[in-house]
Structures are given as C-alpha cells and as structure tokens.
Amino acid sequence: SADRLKQELQGKVVVICGASTGIGEQIAYKYAATGAKLILSARSVDKLAKVRTKCATLGASTVHSVPQDFSNLAELETFRSRVLEIHPTIDILVLNHAAILWVRGHHLRTSRVISSQPAPSI
C-alpha cells in the first residue's frame, strides 16, 4: 500500500541521475512524495532547479541538486565526491542516463539499485 511504501522510503537517501525531465523527473516526484532525502542530478541547471523546488513542495525530506553532464567522464570522480559529501551513504541509486558511475575502481556504494526495486506508485 502507499502508506507502507512511504514508511519504507521515508528518510532514505535517493540519488536520481537524469532527473530534470521525462521519466527521471517523474521518478523524483514519486520519491519526493514518500519523504525521501533526494540528491538530483542532470545537465540543465534551470530544469533541475524547477524539479528541486517541486520535490520540496511534494514532501521530500531534503532535496539537493548536483548538476552533472554524464557524457564528460573526466568529471565523474568530482560528481561522486560531491554526492558523498552531501550524504556518505546512498540507499537507492537511479541511473536514468547513459553513463556508468565507475571511476578509477571506485563506485557509489548503495544498498539498493532501482533496477531491482520498482519506483514507488502513489
């Protein structure tokens, strides 16, 4: 049920890559409604700001944005560091883009990956 899902996800740290439009944007809104702590990323700073604002109004516990162009592989280590500065533990990672977050043998540590956990339906 929606209440059970909200209980399970409330306060969880969710990183959503590609969160500025389309499916990534809608996933961000669904997680926001559960009270999750969101870290949103996308190329467009302006679109990301709009999504961040709406997520806050929908009930996200916290919302951070980390603008990133994932086609620039040289910047992935910087992205990884910025995300882990915001929160050292990631509960759910949504990879809604075409890059891999693996840099020099290190990866973002997660306890769940979205491919094995469906997006919440509220």
C-alpha positions, 0 to 999 in steps of 0.5 A, spaced: 500 500 500 502 507 499 502 508 506 507 502 507 511 504 501 512 511 504 514 508 511 519 504 507 522 510 503 521 515 508 528 518 510 532 514 505 537 517 501 535 517 493 540 519 488 536 520 481 541 521 475 537 524 469 532 527 473 530 534 470 525 531 465 521 525 462 521 519 466 527 521 471 523 527 473 517 523 474 521 518 478 523 524 483 516 526 484 514 519 486 520 519 491 519 526 493 512 524 495 514 518 500 519 523 504 525 521 501 532 525 502 533 526 494 540 528 491 538 530 483 542 530 478 542 532 470 545 537 465 540 543 465 541 547 471 534 551 470 530 544 469 533 541 475 532 547 479 524 547 477 524 539 479 528 541 486 523 546 488 517 541 486 520 535 490 520 540 496 513 542 495 511 534 494 514 532 501 521 530 500 525 530 506 531 534 503 532 535 496 539 537 493 541 538 486 548 536 483 548 538 476 552 533 472 553 532 464 554 524 464 557 524 457 564 528 460 567 522 464 573 526 466 568 529 471 565 523 474 570 522 480 568 530 482 560 528 481 561 522 486 565 526 491 560 531 491 554 526 492 558 523 498 559 529 501 552 531 501 550 524 504 556 518 505 551 513 504 546 512 498 540 507 499 537 507 492 541 509 486 537 511 479 541 511 473 536 514 468 542 516 463 547 513 459 553 513 463 556 508 468 558 511 475 565 507 475 571 511 476 578 509 477 575 502 481 571 506 485 563 506 485 557 509 489 556 504 494 548 503 495 544 498 498 539 498 493 539 499 485 532 501 482 533 496 477 531 491 482 526 495 486 520 498 482 519 506 483 514 507 488 506 508 485 502 513 489 
